[in-house]
Amino acid sequence: MKFSGVLIAFLASASAFQSTAPAFGVRRFSAPSVTELEAKKSVGDLSDAELAGKKVLIRCDVNVPLDGSTITDDTRIRASIPTIEYLVSKGASVAVCSHLGRPKDGPEDKFSLAPCAARMSELLGKEVKLAPDCIGEEVAAMVSAQGNGDVIMLENTRFYKEETANEAGFVEKFAKPFDMFVNDAFGTAHRAHASTEGVTKFLSPAVSGFLLAKELEYLDGAVNGGEKPMAAIVGGSKVSSKITVLEALVDKCDKIIIGGGMVFTFLKAKGLNVGTSLVEDDFVETAKKVLAKAEAAGKEILLPVDIVIADAFAKDANTQVVSFDAIPDGWMGLDNGPATTAQQKEALSTCKTVIMNGPMGVFEFEAFNKGTFGIVDILADITKGGAITIIGGGDSVAACEQSGKADQMSHISTGGGASLELLEGKILPGVAALADK
C-alpha cells in the first residue's frame, strides 16, 4: 500500500478522531526524506493472512492529562482507535502498551493506565482489560487466552526503568508473548525505548500504524515538500528550547513569525529596551545570528509591532498596549497586541503551508490570550481557503482546543517533542527501526 493509501485507510477508520478540515492528499508534498514512512511498512501493507490470529503488540501514546483518575483530554486515546479497530477487524488479538507520566521508582497508582483502558473500552465499544503488569507470566497468560479481535492494555511500561534504558533482557521479556509489533505512537517515536525501538529486534514484522503514517505525512511532508509560500509560527517562552527548530525553519520557510516570551530576547538583540520581560541573555547573540541568517537568505522574520504589557505576571495585573520599541521599565510583555495580529493576518493570507509550534503569549490568562487565539483564528480561516495548517506542539494544541478551532486545522499533531525533532530534520528512532518495504 502506498503512503497515500495508508492515509486513506486511516481516514476511513477514523470515526473517533475526525477533522472537518479539507481532505489532504500527498500531491501537495513530494520531496521524500530519511524519516518519511514511504519506505516503511504499515499495517495496511500486510495481507489479511498476516494479521488473522496474530498476537499483536501495539505501542500507542495514551499519555493523557489526568485530574486524579479523570481524563481531562482524551485526544491521544481517540487518535489510537483507528489502527486498533483495523487490527481487530482483521482478526488479530491486540495488546496495547504505553507510558503515562513519569513514575520515579516503580508502580504508582496515580500513573496506572486503568483510566485509559476504561476510556478505550468506551471508544471501541468492547471491553479492554487492564493487565496487572507489562511483563511476566500473568501477562503472558492473558495474551495467550485472548481470542481473535480481543483487546487488552498492558500496565504502564515506565513502571520499569529498563523501559527508557532499552535494556535487552527487559525487551526480550516484553516481546516474548507476541507475534508482531505495530508502532502508532508518534509522540514517543523520537525515543529509543524498549517499547518503541527495542521490541523491533525481537518481533517481525514491525510496522507502523495509521496515526504514525499520518503524522509523518503532514509534518515531514510539510518541512521537506510543502507548497510555497510556506510559513512557520514559532512561539513559547524560551529561545533555548526552539533555537535548532528556528535555524532549520529559516532554511525551509519563506516567512517566520516569532511570538511568546522568546520575542524579547530577539528585541534585546535588536538593541531595544524590554523592561522586565523574559530574556535569555545567553541567547541574545544567537538571536542576532538567526536574524542575520534570515536577512542573508532573503527570508522574512516577523516580530510583534505592538505588545500587551503588564506590571506583574498575574491574571489581574494592570495592562496596556504599547509599541514594540516603547516597553517602559518595570513592565513585561505577555502577549501580542492587535496591530501584530493584523500584521500576521496579512502575512499569512498568501501562504499555502503553515506550521505552528508554540503560543503567542500567556494564553492561560484571559487578559493575555488574544494574540494566541487571534492567530488560531487566522489559521482556521486560511485552512478554509485551501492552505495546509499543521499544529505541532503541546501548548499550540491546547490553544486550538480551548479556542474551539482544533477541528478546523488540517492536522493537529499528537507529539510535542517528536514534532520538534522532526521539524529539526532529525531521524526518529521509533520510525527508523520499522521494517522496510
Protein Blocks (a to p, Z undefined) as FASTA:
>chain_A
ZZklmmmmmmmmmmmlccfbdcddfklpmbdcfkbcklpccfklpcfklmgopacddddd
fbdcdehjacfbfklmmmmmmmmmmmmmnopacdddddehjafbbcafklpcklmmmmmm
mmnopacdddfbfbdjklmmmmmmpcehiacddddfklpmklmnopaklmmmmmmmpmbd
cdfbfklmmpccfklmmmmmmgccddddfklmmmmmmmmmmmmmpccddddddedjblkl
mmmmmmmmmmmpmbdcdehjklmmmmmmnopaehjaccdfklmmmmmmmmmmmmmnopac
dddfbdcddfbdcfkbccddddfklccehiacfbdcfklmmmmmmmmmmpcbdcdeddfb
dfkbmklmmmmmmmmmmmmmmmmnopacddedjklmmmmmmnopmmmpfbdcfbfklmmm
mmnopacfklmmpccZZ
